[in-house]
Amino acid sequence: MKKILLVLSLVFFAGTAQAYNYPEAIQGYLDVNQQVTYSSTGKTWSRLPQNNAISFTKHMTVGTGGFSEFLNQKKYYDTNTTIEFFDGNKLIGYNQHLLKFFELGFDGNQITRRELTVPEIQKLFPNTEIIKVSDFKNDKITVRKPFFKHKTFLLVNDTDRDFYKYSYEKFGNGTELIKSVIDVKRPRKIVFSHFGSRDELFPTLTIRIRNSIFCKK
């Protein structure tokens, strides 16, 4: 019996030692004071100079929102995103207060945003299971993971709801690059709330994660 328990414990810890491995492009996200160029003819972004391109330098807004701004010739352009990374010659922005991803552009007057579809997001985050806000019932949802293995979920807001200043209660994902990433090693309940509020103005989201023998990955 002791040997069985020992084997099970070794399997458990082997399966929980991992965390989500972000794709290289996301790990190389755009940092403060780094420059990018945007070609209006090719509609492409790059870290390198391009023909007929405008150059931007990334800055962050002063305050608690943590939004990115792009500076060009003493003019600041709002991105309405909180982190940006490249997908080939595309620049993708993520808004942690909306839990949404956008493809960024520039029309000569402002930074433009096109919201990414769920399939597009899935390609950016392989080996994750996307949890859509629209799939919650009464602000609750149950998802499943394999026994003795960690699993990574990605919470994506495909509704008009706003989650400004929301955070996960008693769940330490504060070091994640992307707030939507939920990496779990055991069954648990995760509550996403506005400073712990339980009133109708700031409804919580509750995610119940259960083990399942039918869940293979």
PyMOL commands that set and color helices and strands:
alter all, ss='L'
color gray80, all
select helices_A, chain A and resi 2-16+24-27+118-124+133-135
alter helices_A, ss='H'
color red, helices_A
select strands_A, chain A and resi 35-39+44-46+53-60+68-72+75-78+83-87+90-95+100-106+111-115+129-132+140-145+151-156+166-169+181-184+188-194+205-211
alter strands_A, ss='S'
color yellow, strands_A
deselect
rebuild
show_as cartoon
